[in-house]
């Protein structure tokens, strides 16, 4: 090791394309659950008092489509790596995905903006932890999660505003 106490990470051949496909399916299943829970999300979003900086409703679909792909690829890069911190990092990755799937039903289906905010605040913490844990294993994986983290923090601010103004 060259001045670093970090053990080297090596790719595991068992974590190839089938694993990536499985993680993509998992992430898009999360998206599908959110889609089912938010059946009339466009109408709900349009009916809310929104700040001037709120994005148009059509933007959410394309953004999340890209983000779920990056979440899956980041998870794949770490999951296929032989590294002592892999299990902990993938646990954090799984936790953030669970918090992610919970937000849409809370916000759109239940209209519980305060609980949705609590969930997305925890999601921001979980994504931050995942980025930090991934950084120790694969910098590319950590970098792939940065747009997701930025979007979640933005969405949390929007959720807060909506809760305060509509709650």
C-alpha positions as CSV (number, residue, x, y, z in Angstrom):
1,X,0.0,0.0,0.0
2,X,1.3,3.4,-0.9
3,X,0.7,5.6,2.2
4,X,-2.9,4.5,2.6
5,X,-4.4,2.2,5.2
6,X,-7.2,1.3,2.8
7,X,-7.1,-2.3,1.6
8,X,-7.1,-2.6,-2.2
9,X,-10.4,-3.5,-3.8
10,X,-10.6,-6.1,-6.5
11,X,-13.4,-7.0,-8.9
12,X,-15.0,-10.3,-8.3
13,X,-15.8,-12.2,-11.5
14,X,-19.0,-13.6,-10.0
15,X,-20.5,-10.1,-9.9
16,X,-20.8,-9.6,-13.7
17,X,-23.7,-8.7,-15.9
18,X,-26.3,-10.9,-14.2
19,X,-25.8,-9.0,-11.0
20,X,-26.0,-5.6,-12.8
21,X,-29.2,-6.7,-14.5
22,X,-30.6,-7.8,-11.1
23,X,-29.8,-4.5,-9.5
24,X,-31.3,-2.6,-12.4
25,X,-34.5,-4.7,-12.1
26,X,-34.5,-4.0,-8.3
27,X,-34.1,-0.2,-8.8
28,X,-36.7,0.0,-11.5
29,X,-39.1,-2.1,-9.3
30,X,-38.7,0.6,-6.7
31,X,-39.7,3.1,-9.4
32,X,-42.7,0.9,-10.4
33,X,-43.9,0.7,-6.8
34,X,-43.6,4.5,-6.6
35,X,-45.5,4.8,-9.8
36,X,-48.3,2.6,-8.6
37,X,-48.5,4.5,-5.3
38,X,-48.6,7.9,-7.1
39,X,-51.3,7.1,-9.6
40,X,-52.5,10.7,-9.8
41,X,-49.2,12.4,-8.9
42,X,-49.5,14.9,-11.7
43,X,-52.9,16.1,-10.5
44,X,-51.8,16.1,-6.9
45,X,-48.6,18.0,-7.7
46,X,-50.5,20.6,-9.8
47,X,-53.0,21.1,-7.0
48,X,-50.4,22.0,-4.4
49,X,-49.1,25.5,-3.5
50,X,-45.6,25.3,-5.0
51,X,-42.6,27.6,-4.7
52,X,-41.4,29.5,-7.8
53,X,-38.4,27.1,-8.0
54,X,-40.5,23.9,-8.1
55,X,-39.7,21.9,-11.3
56,X,-42.5,21.1,-13.7
57,X,-44.1,17.7,-13.1
58,X,-42.9,16.3,-16.4
59,X,-39.3,16.6,-15.3
60,X,-39.5,14.0,-12.5
61,X,-39.9,10.9,-14.7
62,X,-36.8,11.5,-16.8
63,X,-34.7,12.5,-13.8
64,X,-35.6,9.4,-11.8
65,X,-35.1,7.2,-14.8
66,X,-31.5,8.3,-15.0
67,X,-31.0,8.3,-11.2
68,X,-32.3,4.7,-10.8
69,X,-29.8,3.6,-13.4
70,X,-26.9,5.3,-11.6
71,X,-28.0,3.9,-8.3
72,X,-28.0,0.4,-9.8
73,X,-24.6,0.8,-11.5
74,X,-23.1,2.3,-8.3
75,X,-24.4,-0.7,-6.3
76,X,-23.1,-3.1,-8.9
77,X,-19.6,-1.6,-8.8
78,X,-19.4,-2.1,-5.1
79,X,-21.3,-5.4,-4.8
80,X,-18.9,-7.1,-7.3
81,X,-15.8,-5.9,-5.4
82,X,-13.9,-7.9,-2.9
83,X,-13.4,-5.5,0.0
84,X,-13.9,-5.8,3.8
85,X,-16.3,-2.8,3.8
86,X,-18.5,-4.1,1.0
87,X,-21.2,-5.6,3.2
88,X,-21.6,-2.5,5.3
89,X,-21.6,-0.3,2.1
90,X,-24.3,-2.5,0.5
91,X,-26.3,-2.5,3.7
92,X,-26.4,1.3,3.5
93,X,-27.2,1.1,-0.2
94,X,-30.2,-1.2,0.6
95,X,-31.4,1.1,3.4
96,X,-31.4,4.1,1.1
97,X,-33.4,2.1,-1.4
98,X,-35.9,1.1,1.2
99,X,-36.3,4.8,2.3
100,X,-36.6,5.8,-1.3
101,X,-39.5,3.3,-2.0
102,X,-41.3,4.6,1.1
103,X,-41.4,8.3,0.2
104,X,-43.9,8.2,-2.7
105,X,-46.7,6.4,-0.9
106,X,-46.2,8.7,2.1
107,X,-46.3,11.9,0.0
108,X,-48.8,11.1,-2.8
109,X,-50.9,8.2,-1.7
110,X,-51.3,9.2,2.0
111,X,-50.8,12.9,1.6
112,X,-48.6,12.8,4.7
113,X,-46.2,15.6,3.8
114,X,-44.6,15.7,7.3
115,X,-43.9,12.0,7.4
116,X,-42.7,12.2,3.8
117,X,-40.3,14.9,4.8
118,X,-39.0,12.8,7.7
119,X,-38.5,9.9,5.3
120,X,-36.6,12.0,2.7
121,X,-34.5,13.6,5.4
122,X,-33.5,10.1,6.5
123,X,-33.0,9.2,2.9
124,X,-30.5,12.1,2.4
125,X,-28.6,10.9,5.5
126,X,-28.6,7.3,4.1
127,X,-27.4,8.4,0.7
128,X,-24.7,10.5,2.2
129,X,-23.5,7.5,4.3
130,X,-23.7,5.3,1.2
131,X,-21.6,7.8,-0.8
132,X,-19.0,7.9,2.0
133,X,-18.9,4.1,2.4
134,X,-18.7,3.6,-1.4
135,X,-15.9,6.2,-1.6
136,X,-13.7,3.8,0.4
137,X,-14.3,1.0,-2.1
138,X,-14.8,2.5,-5.5
139,X,-14.7,6.2,-6.3
140,X,-16.7,5.8,-9.5
141,X,-19.5,4.3,-7.5
142,X,-19.5,7.2,-5.0
143,X,-19.4,9.7,-7.9
144,X,-22.4,8.0,-9.6
145,X,-24.4,8.7,-6.4
146,X,-23.7,12.4,-6.2
147,X,-26.4,13.5,-8.6
148,X,-28.9,11.4,-6.7
149,X,-27.8,13.0,-3.4
150,X,-28.2,16.5,-4.9
151,X,-31.6,15.6,-6.2
152,X,-32.7,14.1,-2.9
153,X,-31.6,17.2,-1.0
154,X,-33.4,19.4,-3.5
155,X,-36.5,17.2,-3.2
156,X,-36.3,17.4,0.6
157,X,-36.3,21.2,0.4
158,X,-39.3,21.1,-1.9
159,X,-41.1,18.6,0.3
160,X,-40.4,20.9,3.3
161,X,-41.9,23.9,1.5
162,X,-44.9,21.9,0.4
163,X,-45.4,20.6,4.0
164,X,-45.3,24.1,5.5
165,X,-47.5,25.7,2.8
166,X,-50.0,22.9,2.3
167,X,-50.0,21.0,5.5
